[in-house]
Amino acid sequence: MTLDKDIQEFMHSRSIQKIIGFSGGADDNEEHLRYHVRNAMNLFSDKSVAILTGGTKYGMPLVAVEE
């Protein structure tokens, strides 16, 4: 099985339509980060999404999980 196929099966089994990735930005302004996370989430508000975070455990990844 290929990685793409594994991911597709994982998404299908959990009814996930899109994966949104947030990474980095630990030193950015928190309100600026929240603005961008909210906008991204609004774009996919009609979809079943999974959030993928990476980079640091602060900044953008933390804001994405909190929002």
C-alpha positions as CSV (number, residue, x, y, z in Angstrom):
1,M,0.0,0.0,0.0
2,T,1.3,3.5,-0.8
3,L,1.3,6.4,1.7
4,D,-1.2,8.3,-0.4
5,K,-3.6,5.3,-0.3
6,D,-3.1,4.9,3.5
7,I,-4.0,8.6,4.0
8,Q,-7.0,8.4,1.7
9,E,-8.3,5.3,3.6
10,F,-7.7,7.0,7.0
11,M,-9.6,10.1,5.9
12,H,-12.4,8.1,4.4
13,S,-12.8,5.9,7.5
14,R,-13.2,9.1,9.6
15,S,-15.3,11.1,7.1
16,I,-12.5,13.7,6.7
17,Q,-12.8,15.7,3.6
18,K,-9.8,18.1,3.9
19,I,-6.7,18.3,6.1
20,I,-5.5,21.9,7.0
21,G,-1.9,22.2,8.1
22,F,-0.6,24.9,10.4
23,S,3.1,25.2,11.1
24,G,5.6,27.7,12.5
25,G,5.1,31.3,13.4
26,A,6.0,31.0,17.1
27,D,7.2,34.7,17.3
28,D,4.3,36.2,15.3
29,N,1.6,38.4,16.8
30,E,-1.1,36.2,18.4
31,E,-4.1,38.2,17.0
32,H,-2.5,38.1,13.5
33,L,-2.2,34.3,13.8
34,R,-5.8,34.0,15.1
35,Y,-7.1,36.1,12.1
36,H,-5.5,33.7,9.6
37,V,-6.6,30.5,11.4
38,R,-10.2,31.8,11.5
39,N,-10.1,32.7,7.8
40,A,-8.8,29.3,6.9
41,M,-11.4,27.6,9.0
42,N,-14.2,29.8,7.5
43,L,-13.1,28.7,4.0
44,F,-13.7,25.1,5.0
45,S,-16.7,25.6,7.3
46,D,-18.8,23.4,5.1
47,K,-16.4,20.5,5.1
48,S,-15.3,17.9,7.7
49,V,-11.7,18.8,8.3
50,A,-8.8,17.6,10.3
51,I,-6.2,20.0,11.7
52,L,-2.5,19.1,11.3
53,T,0.0,21.2,13.3
54,G,3.7,21.2,13.2
55,G,6.8,23.2,14.0
56,T,6.8,24.5,17.5
57,K,4.3,23.8,20.2
58,Y,3.7,27.6,20.5
59,G,2.6,30.3,18.1
60,M,0.7,29.1,15.0
61,P,0.3,25.5,16.0
62,L,-1.1,26.4,19.5
63,V,-3.4,29.0,18.1
64,A,-4.7,26.5,15.5
65,V,-5.5,24.0,18.2
66,E,-7.2,26.6,20.4
67,E,-9.4,28.0,17.6
